[in-house]
Amino acid sequence: MKTMQVTPMAVAKYEGKESVKKFAKAAKKFFAATVRFFIVISPAYPQYVESMRKKG
């Protein structure tokens, strides 16, 4: 059986992987929310552009 030495570098690598996973999860949630926002706003956007043209 192989023994594992716990060094500060090993701990830092492990913690780094965890933070990357957390960042990726947060980024995924952010992009999903952005897509949902654009899906909700997309039906109203052409009407908004047309109203701005009439005012201008």
Secondary structure, DSSP 8 states (H G I E B T S, - for coil): -------HHHHHHHHHHHHHHHHHHHHHHHHHHHHHHHHHHTTTHHHHHHHHHHH-
